[in-house]
Amino acid sequence: MNGLIATLVVVIIVLVVLAVVAVVFGLRAKRAAARPQEQPRPTDPFHTGDQDSLRGDPRALKAGDIVEVRGRTYTVRGTLRLSEGGWTWSEHLLDDAQGTQVWLAVEEDPDLILSLWTPVDDAGEPGPKTISFGGRTYHSEESGSAEFRSEATTGLAERGTVRYHDYQSSDGALLGFESYGGAAWEASTGEALSRYDVIIYPAAS
């Protein structure tokens, strides 16, 4: 008789424990169901993946690489690595099959910024707040002095300093002046490029 009672007590305890567990899990399930479900983040339907792997990385450009800018093909002849305080950027000398030479500037601020520069004559000298050239009026943006290091063919010393003064028009066109090692000012007109304007084909290592 005592054994039967003991067995019944154990069974009752087990049933009580199971009931408590069921209640606890039921409450957790209700709480989880009551929580707002995390919505998937919206995606850009025009996103094409990692642009650096698809189109090459402009930050890694070096002499010998092939660069296609808006369908026109250039070769990197040389590179200037510039620094001013803690700020660094690069300017790459490009030329095409016809011998046309331009400069591709690459910087991060913090996003990647690309611009293409074409040397011009008769633009005067920097200094005024505005400069009229080529039918546009350019406004002074920034100026300073940087140190540079030359790689491969640039026509400049291996190391030195450069003064610069940049202007911009109301429609976004660029006008820049540079003076290397105290030489006369050299002028270039520039245009901003999007990441999709540039494709890079690295030279075989």
Secondary structure, DSSP 8 states (H G I E B T S, - for coil): -HHHHHHHHHHHHHHHHHHHHHHHHHHHHHHHHHS---------TT--S-HHHHH--GGG--TT-EEEETTEEEEEEEEEEEEETTEEEEEEEEE-TT--EEEEEEEESSSEEEEEEEEESS---S-SSEEEETTEEEEEEEEEEEEEEEEES-SS-SEEEEEEEEEEETTS-EEEEEEETT---EEEEEEEE-GGGEEEE----
